[in-house]
Amino acid sequence: MKLPSLLRRTPFRLTLLFLALFAAAASAILAWVYFASAAEARVNAEREVRGEMQVLAGVYDARGFDALNKALIDRSLTQSAFVYLLLDEDGGTVTGSLNQSPIETMESDRQWITFPFTETDAEGRVRRPQVRAVQVRLSGGEMLLVGRSLGDTEAYLARLTQALWGAMGIVLLLGLAGGVLVSRNLEKSMGRLNKVVLAVQEGNLKARAPVRNSGDELDELGAGLNTMLDRLEASMASIRHAGDAIAHDLRSPLTRMRAKLEVSLIDAEAGKIDGVDALQLALDEADNLLKTFNTVLAIARLQAAAGRTPDPQRFDAAELAADMAELYEPASEDKGLEFSAEIERGLMVEANRPFLAQAIANVIDNAIKYTPTGGAVMLRARRRSSGEIEFSVTDTGPGVPEGDRERVIQRFVRLDNSRTEPGSGLGLSLVGAVLEAHGGRVQLDEGPGEYGGFGPGLRVALVLPPADAA
């Protein structure tokens, strides 16, 4: 049989566990109080019995057996808390509250015993309280028993036990009611969170958990869930945007590829080129298309990072700049360009090294590609006065008009003076995505101006926050 939802909740189970522990602790405390009180009552009774026995023994020693008998008769009539019994030398009962001694065999001249005693209270009710007594052999051979009733103590312990059990019962009932109330409130709160989870499972990424601003753990859970859903929604939007962008951005390259393949097919049929050349052209176009596709995916991944650096690591950017200079200096010389580098040391950044290397490589590659022979390209890596780390590539090429400098960072944008060069128009787009993911920025400015009949050139600066501020 399945229990109701309320009884299966963790708070209710914890409440039951707490109440069980409380009941066990209360029972242990009650037992301790009972036995401690009983022991104290026994000690007090023995003290009083010793005092009474000492008084009666003094009467016997001073005035003899008859005086003791008379004193016992008087005390039996006036002191209801004590129990007395006087026996002669033969063990016969002389006087007292008992018909016979509860001790069958005296093992010594003084012997203690606890036994029940039947008595009638003032209201006529019969009781059987315990009596703590001592029996002493007198010097003449007679025996005297003096006992103290524990009835008052037992009545007090009974009232105390009843009160404690009643209090514990009330606490258990209140605790159970509190557990039910807490479980019901928690069930409502968790039910609201479960509704959000179910809505998200059904595809509603706009659902959010209510936050009461109480500062408790449920609010923390709701705020964390909302943050997670915000990031999930942003990631899904980025994925959808990336898919749409890829479909849109690859339409033109695919169209160009098909057109070139169609032209190659016509030329091959006309005998202008052979089949091998046509296949080589197709492979070249496929390679360009794959390169374009990979670049679009890289841009989409960076944009999906939403300002968070993917797989960051701390390293010296000066070493990366030196590697880039060493890699591109031969290519510049092959084209007849003057390549130089000015690199400061100790430029610590926290970044994705492969992405940052690709961004610098794209800028240098563009500078070499568009700078005419005889021109110059310079790579700089330095720390700005603001503390930011800057990579800059300056060339003496045709430059970019000021009105087009923001537009050239967009995907597939190519200016008129670059139509004759191979490329897809994604190089600077990737650079912009890399810098945005790293919390940096791209700045395009005019180059050094006219140089050897060329210019005005272009200066592209990649500005990153330092590692201690990343």
C-alpha positions as CSV (number, residue, x, y, z in Angstrom):
1,M,0.0,0.0,0.0
2,K,1.4,3.3,-1.0
3,L,1.6,6.0,1.7
4,P,0.1,9.4,1.2
5,S,2.5,12.0,-0.4
6,L,2.7,14.0,2.8
7,L,3.9,11.0,4.8
8,R,6.6,10.1,2.3
9,R,8.3,13.6,2.5
10,T,11.7,13.8,4.0
11,P,10.8,16.6,6.5
12,F,8.0,14.4,7.9
13,R,10.3,11.4,8.2
14,L,12.9,13.6,9.9
15,T,10.2,14.9,12.3
16,L,9.3,11.3,13.2
17,L,12.9,10.5,13.7
18,F,13.4,13.5,15.9
19,L,10.2,12.7,17.9
20,A,11.5,9.1,18.4
21,L,14.8,10.4,19.6
22,F,13.1,12.9,21.9
23,A,10.8,10.1,23.3
24,A,13.8,7.9,24.0
25,A,15.7,10.8,25.6
26,A,12.7,11.8,27.7
27,S,12.1,8.2,28.8
28,A,15.7,7.9,29.9
29,I,15.4,11.2,31.8
30,L,12.2,10.1,33.4
31,A,13.7,6.8,34.4
32,W,16.7,8.6,35.9
33,V,14.5,11.1,37.8
34,Y,12.4,8.2,39.1
35,F,15.3,6.1,40.3
36,A,17.2,9.0,41.6
37,S,14.1,10.2,43.6
38,A,13.5,6.7,44.9
39,A,17.1,6.4,46.0
40,E,17.0,9.7,47.7
41,A,13.7,8.8,49.4
42,R,15.2,5.5,50.6
43,V,18.3,7.3,52.0
44,N,16.1,9.8,53.9
45,A,13.9,7.1,55.2
46,E,16.9,5.2,56.5
47,R,18.1,8.3,58.2
48,E,14.8,8.8,59.9
49,V,14.6,5.2,60.9
50,R,18.1,5.3,62.4
51,G,17.1,8.3,64.4
52,E,13.9,6.7,65.6
53,M,15.7,3.5,66.5
54,Q,18.3,5.4,68.4
55,V,15.6,7.1,70.5
56,L,13.7,3.9,71.2
57,A,16.9,2.0,72.0
58,G,17.7,4.8,74.5
59,V,14.3,4.3,76.2
60,Y,14.9,0.6,76.5
61,D,18.4,1.0,77.9
62,A,17.3,3.6,80.4
63,R,13.9,2.3,81.6
64,G,13.6,-1.2,80.4
65,F,11.3,-3.3,78.3
66,D,7.9,-2.1,79.6
67,A,8.8,1.5,79.0
68,L,9.8,0.6,75.5
69,N,6.5,-1.2,75.0
70,K,4.5,1.8,76.2
71,A,6.5,4.2,74.0
72,L,5.8,2.0,71.0
73,I,2.0,2.0,71.8
74,D,2.0,5.8,72.0
75,R,4.0,6.3,68.8
76,S,1.8,3.8,66.9
77,L,-1.2,6.0,67.7
78,T,0.5,9.3,66.8
79,Q,3.1,8.7,64.1
80,S,1.4,7.1,61.1
81,A,4.6,7.4,58.9
82,F,6.5,4.9,61.0
83,V,5.9,1.2,61.4
84,Y,6.8,-0.6,64.7
85,L,7.0,-4.1,65.9
86,L,8.3,-5.5,69.3
87,L,9.1,-9.1,69.7
88,D,9.9,-11.0,72.9
89,E,12.9,-13.4,73.4
90,D,10.9,-16.3,71.8
91,G,9.9,-14.2,68.7
92,G,6.4,-13.6,69.8
93,T,4.6,-10.4,68.9
94,V,4.3,-8.0,71.9
95,T,3.1,-4.8,70.2
96,G,3.3,-2.8,67.0
97,S,1.8,-2.1,63.6
98,L,2.6,-5.5,62.2
99,N,1.3,-8.9,63.1
100,Q,4.7,-10.5,62.4
101,S,8.1,-9.6,61.3
102,P,8.8,-9.6,57.5
103,I,12.3,-11.0,58.4
104,E,12.0,-14.8,58.9
105,T,15.6,-15.4,59.9
106,M,17.9,-12.8,61.6
107,E,21.3,-13.2,60.1
108,S,22.9,-10.5,62.3
109,D,21.9,-8.3,65.2
110,R,20.9,-5.5,62.8
111,Q,19.2,-6.2,59.5
112,W,17.6,-3.9,56.9
113,I,14.6,-4.8,54.7
114,T,12.1,-3.2,52.3
115,F,8.6,-4.7,52.2
116,P,5.1,-3.7,51.2
117,F,2.7,-2.6,53.9
118,T,-1.0,-2.5,53.7
119,E,-2.6,0.6,55.2
120,T,-5.7,2.8,54.9
121,D,-5.5,6.5,54.2
122,A,-7.7,9.2,55.6
123,E,-10.3,8.8,52.8
124,G,-10.6,5.1,53.5
125,R,-8.6,3.9,50.5
126,V,-6.4,0.9,50.9
127,R,-2.8,1.4,49.9
128,R,0.3,-0.8,49.8
129,P,3.3,1.4,50.0
130,Q,6.8,0.2,50.4
131,V,8.4,0.4,53.9
132,R,12.1,0.7,54.6
133,A,12.8,-0.8,58.0
134,V,15.5,-2.2,60.2
135,Q,15.2,-4.9,62.8
136,V,17.6,-4.9,65.8
137,R,18.2,-7.5,68.5
138,L,18.1,-5.8,71.9
139,S,20.5,-6.5,74.8
140,G,17.8,-8.7,76.5
141,G,17.2,-10.8,73.5
142,E,14.1,-9.1,72.4
143,M,13.8,-7.7,68.8
144,L,12.7,-4.3,67.7
145,L,11.6,-3.3,64.2
146,V,11.3,0.3,63.1
147,G,10.3,1.2,59.6
148,R,9.4,4.3,57.6
149,S,6.7,4.3,55.0
150,L,7.6,5.4,51.5
151,G,4.0,6.1,50.5
152,D,4.4,9.9,50.3
153,T,7.4,9.5,48.1
154,E,5.7,7.0,45.9
155,A,2.7,9.3,45.5
156,Y,5.0,12.1,44.6
157,L,6.8,9.9,42.0
158,A,3.5,8.8,40.6
159,R,2.3,12.4,40.1
160,L,5.7,13.3,38.7
161,T,5.7,10.4,36.3
162,Q,2.2,11.1,35.2
163,A,3.0,14.8,34.6
164,L,6.1,13.9,32.6
165,W,4.3,11.4,30.5
166,G,1.5,13.9,29.9
167,A,4.0,16.6,28.9
168,M,5.9,14.2,26.6
169,G,2.6,13.2,25.0
170,I,1.7,16.9,24.4
171,V,5.2,17.5,23.0
172,L,4.9,14.5,20.7
173,L,1.5,15.6,19.4
174,L,2.7,19.2,18.9
175,G,5.9,17.9,17.2
176,L,3.8,15.6,14.9
177,A,1.5,18.5,14.1
178,G,4.5,20.7,13.4
179,G,6.1,18.0,11.2
180,V,2.9,17.8,9.2
181,L,2.7,21.6,8.8
182,V,6.4,21.9,7.8
183,S,6.0,19.0,5.4
184,R,2.9,20.5,3.8
185,N,4.6,23.9,3.4
186,L,7.7,22.3,2.0
187,E,5.6,20.1,-0.3
188,K,4.0,23.3,-1.7
189,S,7.4,25.0,-2.2
190,M,8.9,21.9,-3.8
191,G,5.7,21.5,-5.9
192,R,6.3,24.9,-7.4
193,L,9.9,23.9,-8.2
194,N,8.7,20.6,-9.7
195,K,6.3,22.5,-11.9
196,V,9.2,24.6,-13.3
197,V,11.2,21.4,-14.0
198,L,8.2,19.7,-15.7
199,A,7.6,22.9,-17.8
200,V,11.3,22.9,-18.9
201,Q,11.0,19.2,-19.7
202,E,8.1,20.0,-22.0
203,G,10.2,22.6,-23.8
204,N,9.2,25.8,-22.0
205,L,12.6,27.4,-21.3
206,K,10.9,30.6,-20.1
207,A,9.6,29.0,-16.9
208,R,11.2,30.3,-13.8
209,A,11.1,29.3,-10.1
210,P,9.4,31.8,-7.7
211,V,11.9,33.4,-5.2
212,R,10.4,34.8,-2.0
213,N,13.6,36.7,-1.0
214,S,13.5,35.0,2.4
215,G,17.1,34.0,2.2
216,D,16.5,30.3,3.0
217,E,17.7,27.2,1.2
218,L,14.6,27.0,-1.0
219,D,15.3,30.5,-2.2
220,E,18.9,29.6,-2.9
221,L,17.7,26.5,-4.8
222,G,15.2,28.5,-6.8
223,A,17.8,31.3,-7.6
224,G,20.3,28.6,-8.6
225,L,17.7,26.9,-10.8
226,N,16.8,30.2,-12.4
227,T,20.4,31.0,-13.1
228,M,20.8,27.5,-14.7
229,L,17.7,28.0,-16.8
230,D,19.0,31.5,-17.9
231,R,22.2,29.9,-19.1
232,L,20.4,27.0,-20.7
233,E,18.1,29.4,-22.5
234,A,21.1,31.5,-23.7
235,S,22.9,28.3,-24.8
236,M,19.9,27.0,-26.7
237,A,19.5,30.4,-28.3
238,S,23.1,30.4,-29.3
239,I,22.8,27.0,-30.7
240,R,19.7,27.9,-32.7
241,H,21.5,31.1,-33.8
242,A,24.6,29.1,-34.8
243,G,22.5,26.7,-36.8
244,D,20.7,29.5,-38.6
245,A,24.0,31.3,-39.1
246,I,25.7,28.2,-40.5
247,A,22.8,27.6,-42.9
248,H,22.8,31.2,-44.0
249,D,26.6,31.7,-44.1
250,L,27.3,28.5,-46.1
251,R,24.7,29.2,-48.7
252,S,26.9,31.6,-50.7
253,P,30.1,29.4,-50.6
254,L,28.0,26.3,-51.6
255,T,26.5,28.3,-54.5
256,R,30.0,29.5,-55.6
257,M,31.3,25.9,-55.3
258,R,28.4,24.6,-57.5
259,A,28.9,27.3,-60.0
260,K,32.7,26.6,-60.3
261,L,32.1,22.9,-60.6
262,E,29.5,23.5,-63.3
263,V,32.0,25.6,-65.2
264,S,34.7,23.0,-64.7
265,L,32.3,20.3,-66.0
266,I,31.5,22.4,-69.1
267,D,35.2,23.1,-69.7
268,A,36.0,19.4,-69.3
269,E,33.3,18.4,-71.8
270,A,34.6,21.0,-74.2
271,G,38.1,19.7,-73.9
272,K,39.5,22.9,-72.4
273,I,40.7,21.0,-69.2
274,D,41.1,17.4,-68.4
275,G,39.2,15.4,-65.7
276,V,42.2,15.5,-63.3
277,D,42.2,19.3,-63.3
278,A,38.5,19.4,-62.8
279,L,38.7,17.1,-59.8
280,Q,41.6,19.1,-58.4
281,L,39.5,22.2,-58.7
282,A,36.6,20.5,-57.0
283,L,38.9,19.4,-54.1
284,D,40.3,22.9,-53.7
285,E,36.7,24.3,-53.5
286,A,35.8,21.5,-51.0
287,D,38.8,22.4,-48.9
288,N,37.8,26.1,-48.9
289,L,34.3,25.2,-48.0
290,L,35.5,23.0,-45.0
291,K,37.8,25.8,-43.9
292,T,34.8,28.2,-44.0
293,F,32.6,25.7,-42.1
294,N,35.2,25.2,-39.4
295,T,35.6,28.9,-39.0
296,V,31.8,29.4,-38.7
297,L,31.7,26.7,-36.1
298,A,34.5,28.3,-34.1
299,I,32.8,31.7,-34.2
300,A,29.5,30.0,-33.1
301,R,31.3,28.3,-30.2
302,L,32.9,31.5,-29.0
303,Q,29.5,33.3,-29.2
304,A,27.9,30.5,-27.3
305,A,30.4,31.1,-24.5
306,A,28.5,34.3,-23.7
307,G,31.5,36.3,-22.6
308,R,33.2,33.4,-20.7
309,T,36.6,32.2,-21.9
310,P,36.5,28.6,-23.1
311,D,39.2,26.4,-21.4
312,P,41.3,29.3,-20.1
313,Q,44.9,28.9,-19.0
314,R,47.4,31.4,-17.6
315,F,50.5,32.1,-19.8
316,D,52.9,34.8,-20.9
317,A,51.4,36.4,-24.0
318,A,54.9,37.6,-25.0
319,E,55.9,34.0,-25.7
320,L,52.9,33.6,-28.0
321,A,53.7,36.9,-29.8
322,A,57.3,35.7,-30.3
323,D,56.1,32.4,-31.8
324,M,53.8,34.2,-34.2
325,A,56.6,36.5,-35.3
326,E,58.9,33.5,-35.9
327,L,56.2,31.8,-37.9
328,Y,55.2,34.6,-40.2
329,E,58.6,36.3,-40.7
330,P,59.6,33.9,-43.5
331,A,56.2,34.3,-45.3
332,S,56.7,38.1,-45.2
333,E,60.2,37.9,-46.6
334,D,59.0,35.5,-49.4
335,K,56.6,38.3,-50.5
336,G,59.2,40.9,-50.2
337,L,57.9,42.6,-47.1
338,E,59.8,44.0,-44.2
339,F,58.7,42.2,-41.0
340,S,59.6,43.5,-37.6
341,A,58.4,42.8,-34.0
342,E,58.5,44.7,-30.7
343,I,57.6,42.5,-27.8
344,E,57.6,43.4,-24.1
345,R,58.1,40.6,-21.6
346,G,56.0,39.5,-18.7
347,L,52.6,40.0,-20.4
348,M,50.5,37.5,-18.3
349,V,47.0,36.7,-19.6
350,E,44.4,34.1,-18.8
351,A,43.0,33.0,-22.2
352,N,42.5,30.1,-24.5
353,R,45.9,29.9,-26.2
354,P,44.8,28.2,-29.4
355,F,42.0,30.7,-30.1
356,L,44.1,33.7,-29.3
357,A,46.9,32.3,-31.5
358,Q,44.4,31.9,-34.3
359,A,43.2,35.5,-33.9
360,I,46.7,36.9,-34.0
361,A,47.5,34.7,-37.0
362,N,44.4,35.9,-38.9
363,V,45.4,39.5,-38.4
364,I,49.0,39.0,-39.5
365,D,47.9,36.9,-42.4
366,N,45.6,39.7,-43.6
367,A,48.4,42.2,-43.2
368,I,50.7,40.1,-45.3
369,K,48.0,39.3,-47.9
370,Y,46.9,42.9,-48.5
371,T,50.3,44.7,-48.2
372,P,52.0,45.2,-51.6
373,T,55.5,44.0,-52.2
374,G,58.0,46.4,-50.7
375,G,55.8,47.3,-47.8
376,A,56.2,46.6,-44.1
377,V,54.4,44.7,-41.4
378,M,55.1,45.2,-37.7
379,L,53.9,43.1,-34.7
380,R,53.8,44.6,-31.3
381,A,53.0,43.2,-27.9
382,R,52.9,45.6,-24.9
383,R,51.2,46.5,-21.7
384,R,49.1,49.7,-21.9
385,S,49.2,52.3,-19.3
386,S,45.8,51.0,-18.2
387,G,47.3,47.6,-17.5
388,E,45.6,45.9,-20.5
389,I,47.6,43.7,-22.8
390,E,47.7,44.8,-26.4
391,F,48.7,42.9,-29.6
392,S,48.9,45.2,-32.6
393,V,49.7,44.5,-36.2
394,T,50.5,47.5,-38.4
395,D,50.9,47.3,-42.2
396,T,51.4,49.7,-45.1
397,G,48.7,48.3,-47.2
398,P,45.6,50.1,-48.7
399,G,44.0,50.3,-45.2
400,V,40.3,50.3,-44.4
401,P,38.1,53.4,-44.8
402,E,37.0,54.7,-41.4
403,G,33.3,54.2,-42.3
404,D,33.9,50.5,-43.0
405,R,36.0,49.6,-40.0
406,E,33.1,48.3,-37.9
407,R,31.6,46.5,-40.8
408,V,34.7,44.5,-41.8
409,I,34.5,42.5,-38.5
410,Q,31.1,41.1,-39.6
411,R,31.0,37.8,-41.3
412,F,31.5,37.4,-45.0
413,V,32.1,41.2,-45.4
414,R,34.8,41.9,-48.0
415,L,35.7,45.3,-49.3
416,D,36.1,46.1,-53.0
417,N,39.9,46.3,-52.8
418,S,40.0,42.7,-51.5
419,R,37.9,41.0,-54.0
420,T,40.9,39.8,-56.0
421,E,42.4,38.0,-53.0
422,P,41.3,34.6,-51.9
423,G,39.3,34.4,-48.7
424,S,35.8,34.0,-47.2
425,G,35.5,37.2,-45.2
426,L,35.5,35.4,-41.9
427,G,39.1,36.2,-40.6
428,L,38.3,39.4,-38.7
429,S,34.9,37.9,-37.7
430,L,36.8,35.2,-35.8
431,V,39.1,37.7,-34.3
432,G,36.2,39.7,-33.0
433,A,34.5,36.6,-31.5
434,V,37.8,35.6,-29.8
435,L,38.3,39.0,-28.2
436,E,34.6,39.2,-27.1
437,A,34.8,35.8,-25.4
438,H,37.9,36.9,-23.6
439,G,36.4,40.2,-22.4
440,G,38.6,42.2,-24.8
441,R,38.0,44.2,-27.9
442,V,39.3,44.8,-31.4
443,Q,40.4,48.3,-32.5
444,L,41.0,49.3,-36.2
445,D,42.9,52.5,-36.8
446,E,44.8,54.1,-39.7
447,G,48.3,52.8,-40.3
448,P,51.6,54.8,-40.5
449,G,50.4,56.7,-43.6
450,E,52.1,56.8,-47.0
451,Y,55.1,54.5,-47.1
452,G,57.1,53.9,-50.3
453,G,54.1,54.9,-52.4
454,F,51.7,52.7,-50.5
455,G,49.3,53.4,-47.7
456,P,47.8,54.7,-45.6
457,G,47.9,51.2,-44.0
458,L,46.0,49.7,-41.2
459,R,46.6,49.1,-37.5
460,V,44.6,46.3,-35.9
461,A,44.9,46.2,-32.1
462,L,43.7,43.2,-30.0
463,V,43.2,44.4,-26.4
464,L,42.9,41.9,-23.5
465,P,42.5,42.3,-19.8
466,P,45.6,41.2,-17.8
467,A,45.6,37.9,-15.9
468,D,45.1,39.5,-12.5
469,A,42.0,41.3,-13.8
470,A,40.6,38.5,-15.9
